[in-house]
């Protein structure tokens, strides 16, 4: 069954750790973001995230390029564009 990509956008993540057991957090040194030219069922591009875990396992997540750009637009609208 195909699952549509979902991104939960939190523009201000301050306090995200509140109420969480930080001892369960896994610090990562590597994160890969890669484009997949025809990654969506529609043939449109998608973005793949790969998180390498310290024990050798890895986590994979994928969303459409459109949703990824919408998220980026939200952050730019909230914080301004740091590239300018």
N, CA, C and O atoms as a Tinker XYZ file with bonds, in Angstrom:
   336  protein
     1  N      0.838000   -1.183000    0.000000    73     2
     2  CA     0.000000    0.000000    0.000000    64     1     3
     3  C      0.879000    1.240000    0.000000    63     2     4     5
     4  O      1.819000    1.344000    0.788000    81     3
     5  N      0.570000    2.180000   -0.885000    73     3     6
     6  CA     1.332000    3.422000   -0.960000    64     5     7
     7  C      0.943000    4.337000    0.189000    63     6     8     9
     8  O     -0.240000    4.501000    0.487000    81     7
     9  N      1.932000    4.927000    0.827000    73     7    10
    10  CA     1.677000    5.887000    1.902000    64     9    11
    11  C      2.145000    7.255000    1.439000    63    10    12    13
    12  O      3.274000    7.413000    0.975000    81    11
    13  N      1.275000    8.233000    1.568000    73    11    14
    14  CA     1.637000    9.589000    1.178000    64    13    15
    15  C      2.630000   10.162000    2.169000    63    14    16    17
    16  O      2.521000    9.920000    3.371000    81    15
    17  N      3.610000   10.930000    1.669000    73    15    18
    18  CA     4.587000   11.524000    2.577000    64    17    19
    19  C      3.944000   12.592000    3.452000    63    18    20    21
    20  O      3.094000   13.359000    3.000000    81    19
    21  N      4.360000   12.627000    4.693000    73    19    22
    22  CA     3.852000   13.611000    5.654000    64    21    23
    23  C      5.057000   14.274000    6.317000    63    22    24    25
    24  O      6.005000   13.600000    6.722000    81    23
    25  N      5.010000   15.569000    6.421000    73    23    26
    26  CA     6.019000   16.299000    7.190000    64    25    27
    27  C      5.277000   17.068000    8.272000    63    26    28    29
    28  O      4.341000   17.812000    7.977000    81    27
    29  N      5.682000   16.895000    9.501000    73    27    30
    30  CA     5.151000   17.695000   10.606000    64    29    31
    31  C      6.122000   18.848000   10.792000    63    30    32    33
    32  O      7.275000   18.634000   11.168000    81    31
    33  N      5.674000   20.056000   10.534000    73    31    34
    34  CA     6.533000   21.238000   10.594000    64    33    35
    35  C      6.313000   21.939000   11.920000    63    34    36    37
    36  O      5.192000   22.328000   12.248000    81    35
    37  N      7.376000   22.096000   12.676000    73    35    38
    38  CA     7.343000   22.835000   13.935000    64    37    39
    39  C      8.317000   23.995000   13.761000    63    38    40    41
    40  O      9.533000   23.805000   13.811000    81    39
    41  N      7.784000   25.186000   13.559000    73    39    42
    42  CA     8.639000   26.332000   13.251000    64    41    43
    43  C      9.525000   26.731000   14.418000    63    42    44    45
    44  O     10.651000   27.181000   14.206000    81    43
    45  N      9.050000   26.579000   15.634000    73    43    46
    46  CA     9.867000   26.897000   16.806000    64    45    47
    47  C      9.934000   25.653000   17.681000    63    46    48    49
    48  O      8.999000   25.366000   18.429000    81    47
    49  N     11.027000   24.920000   17.591000    73    47    50
    50  CA    11.184000   23.655000   18.306000    64    49    51
    51  C     11.748000   23.794000   19.706000    63    50    52    53
    52  O     12.097000   22.798000   20.340000    81    51
    53  N     11.839000   25.026000   20.192000    73    51    54
    54  CA    12.332000   25.248000   21.559000    64    53    55
    55  C     11.479000   24.444000   22.526000    63    54    56    57
    56  O     10.251000   24.522000   22.488000    81    55
    57  N     12.115000   23.681000   23.382000    73    55    58
    58  CA    11.406000   22.897000   24.371000    64    57    59
    59  C     10.955000   21.533000   23.866000    63    58    60    61
    60  O     10.220000   20.830000   24.558000    81    59
    61  N     11.384000   21.155000   22.673000    73    59    62
    62  CA    10.982000   19.851000   22.122000    64    61    63
    63  C     11.384000   18.706000   23.043000    63    62    64    65
    64  O     10.726000   17.666000   23.058000    81    63
    65  N     12.450000   18.882000   23.805000    73    63    66
    66  CA    12.904000   17.828000   24.701000    64    65    67
    67  C     12.149000   17.790000   26.023000    63    66    68    69
    68  O     12.288000   16.836000   26.789000    81    67
    69  N     11.348000   18.824000   26.296000    73    67    70
    70  CA    10.599000   18.885000   27.543000    64    69    71
    71  C      9.660000   17.686000   27.651000    63    70    72    73
    72  O      8.878000   17.410000   26.741000    81    71
    73  N      9.749000   16.985000   28.771000    73    71    74
    74  CA     8.887000   15.842000   28.996000    64    73    75
    75  C      9.373000   14.565000   28.335000    63    74    76    77
    76  O      8.718000   13.528000   28.439000    81    75
    77  N     10.496000   14.622000   27.666000    73    75    78
    78  CA    11.059000   13.435000   27.023000    64    77    79
    79  C     12.241000   12.926000   27.838000    63    78    80    81
    80  O     12.953000   13.706000   28.470000    81    79
    81  N     12.439000   11.634000   27.817000    73    79    82
    82  CA    13.585000   11.026000   28.476000    64    81    83
    83  C     14.797000   11.205000   27.576000    63    82    84    85
    84  O     14.981000   10.448000   26.622000    81    83
    85  N     15.625000   12.203000   27.873000    73    83    86
    86  CA    16.777000   12.505000   27.026000    64    85    87
    87  C     17.803000   11.369000   27.026000    63    86    88    89
    88  O     18.663000   11.316000   26.147000    81    87
    89  N     17.720000   10.467000   27.993000    73    87    90
    90  CA    18.590000    9.302000   28.004000    64    89    91
    91  C     18.289000    8.347000   26.859000    63    90    92    93
    92  O     19.109000    7.493000   26.522000    81    91
    93  N     17.114000    8.493000   26.264000    73    91    94
    94  CA    16.746000    7.656000   25.124000    64    93    95
    95  C     17.143000    8.281000   23.788000    63    94    96    97
    96  O     16.994000    7.655000   22.739000    81    95
    97  N     17.642000    9.503000   23.828000    73    95    98
    98  CA    18.053000   10.181000   22.593000    64    97    99
    99  C     19.309000    9.519000   22.032000    63    98   100   101
   100  O     20.186000    9.095000   22.784000    81    99
   101  N     19.384000    9.436000   20.728000    73    99   102
   102  CA    20.550000    8.864000   20.050000    64   101   103
   103  C     21.247000    9.995000   19.304000    63   102   104   105
   104  O     20.730000   10.473000   18.294000    81   103
   105  N     22.410000   10.431000   19.783000    73   103   106
   106  CA    23.122000   11.496000   19.072000    64   105   107
   107  C     23.686000   10.959000   17.754000    63   106   108   109
   108  O     24.229000    9.855000   17.705000    81   107
   109  N     23.554000   11.737000   16.707000    73   107   110
   110  CA    24.028000   11.328000   15.385000    64   109   111
   111  C     25.100000   12.271000   14.893000    63   110   112   113
   112  O     25.038000   13.478000   15.128000    81   111
   113  N     26.076000   11.720000   14.212000    73   111   114
   114  CA    27.118000   12.526000   13.596000    64   113   115
   115  C     26.903000   12.666000   12.101000    63   114   116   117
   116  O     27.486000   13.550000   11.472000    81   115
   117  N     26.075000   11.807000   11.524000    73   115   118
   118  CA    25.890000   11.796000   10.082000    64   117   119
   119  C     24.416000   11.797000    9.722000    63   118   120   121
   120  O     23.626000   11.022000   10.259000    81   119
   121  N     24.071000   12.666000    8.822000    73   119   122
   122  CA    22.740000   12.681000    8.230000    64   121   123
   123  C     22.938000   12.947000    6.747000    63   122   124   125
   124  O     23.689000   13.846000    6.368000    81   123
   125  N     22.275000   12.178000    5.919000    73   123   126
   126  CA    22.367000   12.351000    4.476000    64   125   127
   127  C     21.007000   12.809000    3.963000    63   126   128   129
   128  O     19.977000   12.241000    4.323000    81   127
   129  N     21.010000   13.832000    3.124000    73   127   130
   130  CA    19.811000   14.253000    2.415000    64   129   131
   131  C     20.128000   14.104000    0.928000    63   130   132   133
   132  O     21.080000   14.699000    0.425000    81   131
   133  N     19.324000   13.307000    0.235000    73   131   134
   134  CA    19.592000   13.034000   -1.176000    64   133   135
   135  C     18.321000   13.195000   -1.998000    63   134   136   137
   136  O     17.221000   12.909000   -1.524000    81   135
   137  N     18.481000   13.651000   -3.221000    73   135   138
   138  CA    17.364000   13.770000   -4.138000    64   137   139
   139  C     17.195000   12.491000   -4.939000    63   138   140   141
   140  O     18.172000   11.854000   -5.334000    81   139
   141  N     15.949000   12.127000   -5.171000    73   139   142
   142  CA    15.617000   10.969000   -6.009000    64   141   143
   143  C     14.788000   11.499000   -7.180000    63   142   144   145
   144  O     13.630000   11.871000   -6.991000    81   143
   145  N     15.359000   11.541000   -8.383000    73   143   146
   146  CA    14.708000   12.198000   -9.520000    64   145   147
   147  C     13.281000   11.740000   -9.796000    63   146   148   149
   148  O     12.433000   12.573000  -10.115000    81   147
   149  N     12.991000   10.470000   -9.688000    73   147   150
   150  CA    11.647000    9.971000   -9.943000    64   149   151
   151  C     11.100000    9.226000   -8.751000    63   150   152   153
   152  O     10.424000    8.210000   -8.913000    81   151
   153  N     11.379000    9.713000   -7.555000    73   151   154
   154  CA    11.067000    8.982000   -6.337000    64   153   155
   155  C      9.594000    8.838000   -5.998000    63   154   156   157
   156  O      9.222000    7.933000   -5.251000    81   155
   157  N      8.751000    9.708000   -6.531000    73   155   158
   158  CA     7.325000    9.646000   -6.218000    64   157   159
   159  C      6.610000    8.743000   -7.228000    63   158   160   161
   160  O      7.078000    8.573000   -8.353000    81   159
   161  N      5.500000    8.178000   -6.831000    73   159   162
   162  CA     4.699000    7.348000   -7.726000    64   161   163
   163  C      4.346000    8.130000   -8.992000    63   162   164   165
   164  O      4.258000    7.557000  -10.078000    81   163
   165  N      4.148000    9.427000   -8.848000    73   163   166
   166  CA     3.804000   10.289000   -9.977000    64   165   167
   167  C      4.978000   10.496000  -10.933000    63   166   168   169
   168  O      4.805000   11.003000  -12.041000    81   167
   169  N      6.174000   10.099000  -10.494000    73   167   170
   170  CA     7.379000   10.348000  -11.287000    64   169   171
   171  C      8.080000   11.637000  -10.913000    63   170   172   173
   172  O      9.161000   11.934000  -11.422000    81   171
   173  N      7.460000   12.413000  -10.012000    73   171   174
   174  CA     8.083000   13.656000   -9.555000    64   173   175
   175  C      9.207000   13.336000   -8.571000    63   174   176   177
   176  O      9.254000   12.235000   -8.022000    81   175
   177  N     10.118000   14.297000   -8.344000    73   175   178
   178  CA    11.250000   14.046000   -7.450000    64   177   179
   179  C     10.848000   13.959000   -5.982000    63   178   180   181
   180  O      9.859000   14.549000   -5.546000    81   179
   181  N     11.640000   13.214000   -5.246000    73   179   182
   182  CA    11.467000   13.129000   -3.799000    64   181   183
   183  C     12.807000   13.400000   -3.131000    63   182   184   185
   184  O     13.851000   13.453000   -3.780000    81   183
   185  N     12.747000   13.568000   -1.835000    73   183   186
   186  CA    13.941000   13.784000   -1.021000    64   185   187
   187  C     14.040000   12.637000   -0.032000    63   186   188   189
   188  O     13.061000   12.290000    0.627000    81   187
   189  N     15.218000   12.054000    0.069000    73   187   190
   190  CA    15.462000   10.941000    0.971000    64   189   191
   191  C     16.381000   11.415000    2.097000    63   190   192   193
   192  O     17.375000   12.101000    1.858000    81   191
   193  N     16.037000   11.042000    3.311000    73   191   194
   194  CA    16.863000   11.323000    4.485000    64   193   195
   195  C     17.376000    9.988000    5.005000    63   194   196   197
   196  O     16.606000    9.037000    5.142000    81   195
   197  N     18.657000    9.912000    5.292000    73   195   198
   198  CA    19.244000    8.706000    5.881000    64   197   199
   199  C     20.000000    9.132000    7.134000    63   198   200   201
   200  O     20.871000   10.001000    7.085000    81   199
   201  N     19.656000    8.509000    8.249000    73   199   202
   202  CA    20.307000    8.786000    9.527000    64   201   203
   203  C     21.075000    7.539000    9.933000    63   202   204   205
   204  O     20.478000    6.489000   10.167000    81   203
   205  N     22.391000    7.649000   10.017000    73   203   206
   206  CA    23.239000    6.530000   10.416000    64   205   207
   207  C     23.313000    6.467000   11.938000    63   206   208   209
   208  O     23.766000    7.413000   12.582000    81   207
   209  N     22.867000    5.349000   12.511000    73   207   210
   210  CA    22.877000    5.172000   13.958000    64   209   211
   211  C     24.225000    4.632000   14.419000    63   210   212   213
   212  O     24.915000    3.954000   13.658000    81   211
   213  N     24.604000    4.928000   15.661000    73   211   214
   214  CA    25.912000    4.494000   16.169000    64   213   215
   215  C     26.115000    2.978000   16.145000    63   214   216   217
   216  O     27.252000    2.512000   16.062000    81   215
   217  N     25.028000    2.202000   16.218000    73   215   218
   218  CA    25.180000    0.743000   16.244000    64   217   219
   219  C     25.220000    0.125000   14.850000    63   218   220   221
   220  O     25.187000   -1.099000   14.717000    81   219
   221  N     25.292000    0.953000   13.811000    73   219   222
   222  CA    25.394000    0.454000   12.457000    64   221   223
   223  C     24.056000    0.378000   11.731000    63   222   224   225
   224  O     24.026000    0.262000   10.505000    81   223
   225  N     22.949000    0.441000   12.469000    73   223   226
   226  CA    21.652000    0.476000   11.811000    64   225   227
   227  C     21.444000    1.868000   11.220000    63   226   228   229
   228  O     22.205000    2.793000   11.503000    81   227
   229  N     20.418000    2.004000   10.406000    73   227   230
   230  CA    20.142000    3.305000    9.832000    64   229   231
   231  C     18.647000    3.509000    9.693000    63   230   232   233
   232  O     17.873000    2.554000    9.635000    81   231
   233  N     18.259000    4.769000    9.643000    73   231   234
   234  CA    16.854000    5.150000    9.526000    64   233   235
   235  C     16.690000    5.853000    8.184000    63   234   236   237
   236  O     17.504000    6.695000    7.807000    81   235
   237  N     15.635000    5.499000    7.476000    73   235   238
   238  CA    15.337000    6.067000    6.171000    64   237   239
   239  C     13.987000    6.777000    6.237000    63   238   240   241
   240  O     13.025000    6.240000    6.786000    81   239
   241  N     13.920000    7.968000    5.685000    73   239   242
   242  CA    12.649000    8.682000    5.556000    64   241   243
   243  C     12.638000    9.356000    4.192000    63   242   244   245
   244  O     13.680000    9.769000    3.683000    81   243
   245  N     11.461000    9.462000    3.613000    73   243   246
   246  CA    11.346000   10.068000    2.293000    64   245   247
   247  C     10.106000   10.947000    2.247000    63   246   248   249
   248  O      9.083000   10.618000    2.848000    81   247
   249  N     10.195000   12.057000    1.539000    73   247   250
   250  CA     9.051000   12.917000    1.300000    64   249   251
   251  C      9.190000   13.511000   -0.090000    63   250   252   253
   252  O     10.244000   13.413000   -0.719000    81   251
   253  N      8.129000   14.120000   -0.556000    73   251   254
   254  CA     8.198000   14.740000   -1.881000    64   253   255
   255  C      9.050000   16.005000   -1.819000    63   254   256   257
   256  O      9.149000   16.655000   -0.778000    81   255
   257  N      9.652000   16.336000   -2.936000    73   255   258
   258  CA    10.408000   17.583000   -3.006000    64   257   259
   259  C      9.481000   18.764000   -2.739000    63   258   260   261
   260  O      9.889000   19.746000   -2.120000    81   259
   261  N      8.233000   18.673000   -3.204000    73   259   262
   262  CA     7.274000   19.761000   -2.982000    64   261   263
   263  C      7.027000   19.993000   -1.492000    63   262   264   265
   264  O      7.036000   21.139000   -1.040000    81   263
   265  N      6.806000   18.922000   -0.719000    73   263   266
   266  CA     6.583000   19.094000    0.723000    64   265   267
   267  C      7.844000   19.606000    1.414000    63   266   268   269
   268  O      7.758000   20.439000    2.316000    81   267
   269  N      9.000000   19.122000    1.006000    73   267   270
   270  CA    10.269000   19.570000    1.571000    64   269   271
   271  C     10.439000   21.078000    1.345000    63   270   272   273
   272  O     10.831000   21.809000    2.255000    81   271
   273  N     10.140000   21.532000    0.127000    73   271   274
   274  CA    10.267000   22.965000   -0.180000    64   273   275
   275  C      9.228000   23.794000    0.563000    63   274   276   277
   276  O      9.520000   24.916000    0.978000    81   275
   277  N      8.021000   23.262000    0.738000    73   275   278
   278  CA     7.015000   23.968000    1.531000    64   277   279
   279  C      7.488000   24.141000    2.974000    63   278   280   281
   280  O      7.287000   25.195000    3.576000    81   279
   281  N      8.114000   23.106000    3.520000    73   279   282
   282  CA     8.660000   23.211000    4.877000    64   281   283
   283  C      9.742000   24.290000    4.919000    63   282   284   285
   284  O      9.753000   25.122000    5.827000    81   283
   285  N     10.646000   24.280000    3.948000    73   283   286
   286  CA    11.711000   25.291000    3.902000    64   285   287
   287  C     11.123000   26.688000    3.776000    63   286   288   289
   288  O     11.593000   27.621000    4.427000    81   287
   289  N     10.099000   26.838000    2.942000    73   287   290
   290  CA     9.439000   28.148000    2.806000    64   289   291
   291  C      8.862000   28.619000    4.136000    63   290   292   293
   292  O      8.928000   29.806000    4.456000    81   291
   293  N      8.301000   27.704000    4.908000    73   291   294
   294  CA     7.754000   28.053000    6.212000    64   293   295
   295  C      8.828000   28.568000    7.161000    63   294   296   297
   296  O      8.618000   29.552000    7.870000    81   295
   297  N      9.986000   27.895000    7.171000    73   295   298
   298  CA    11.078000   28.338000    8.035000    64   297   299
   299  C     11.627000   29.688000    7.593000    63   298   300   301
   300  O     11.951000   30.529000    8.432000    81   299
   301  N     11.736000   29.904000    6.290000    73   299   302
   302  CA    12.213000   31.192000    5.787000    64   301   303
   303  C     11.227000   32.297000    6.149000    63   302   304   305
   304  O     11.638000   33.392000    6.532000    81   303
   305  N      9.937000   32.019000    6.030000    73   303   306
   306  CA     8.940000   33.027000    6.395000    64   305   307
   307  C      9.004000   33.349000    7.884000    63   306   308   309
   308  O      8.807000   34.498000    8.279000    81   307
   309  N      9.275000   32.351000    8.707000    73   307   310
   310  CA     9.298000   32.531000   10.161000    64   309   311
   311  C     10.586000   33.214000   10.636000    63   310   312   313
   312  O     10.541000   34.123000   11.465000    81   311
   313  N     11.737000   32.770000   10.105000    73   311   314
   314  CA    13.041000   33.237000   10.580000    64   313   315
   315  C     13.727000   34.240000    9.657000    63   314   316   317
   316  O     14.669000   34.917000   10.070000    81   315
   317  N     13.269000   34.339000    8.424000    73   315   318
   318  CA    13.984000   35.120000    7.424000    64   317   319
   319  C     14.984000   34.209000    6.724000    63   318   320   321
   320  O     15.247000   33.093000    7.173000    81   319
   321  N     15.527000   34.692000    5.637000    73   319   322
   322  CA    16.481000   33.912000    4.842000    64   321   323
   323  C     17.898000   34.209000    5.326000    63   322   324   325
   324  O     18.388000   35.319000    5.117000    81   323
   325  N     18.570000   33.251000    5.966000    73   323   326
   326  CA    19.905000   33.507000    6.494000    64   325   327
   327  C     20.974000   33.631000    5.408000    63   326   328   329
   328  O     22.115000   33.993000    5.698000    81   327
   329  N     20.607000   33.330000    4.155000    73   327   330
   330  CA    21.571000   33.422000    3.066000    64   329   331
   331  C     21.690000   34.846000    2.539000    63   330   332   333
   332  O     22.559000   35.134000    1.716000    81   331
   333  N     20.818000   35.741000    3.011000    73   331   334
   334  CA    20.872000   37.129000    2.511000    64   333   335
   335  C     21.287000   38.093000    3.596000    63   334   336
   336  O     21.383000   39.295000    3.350000    81   335
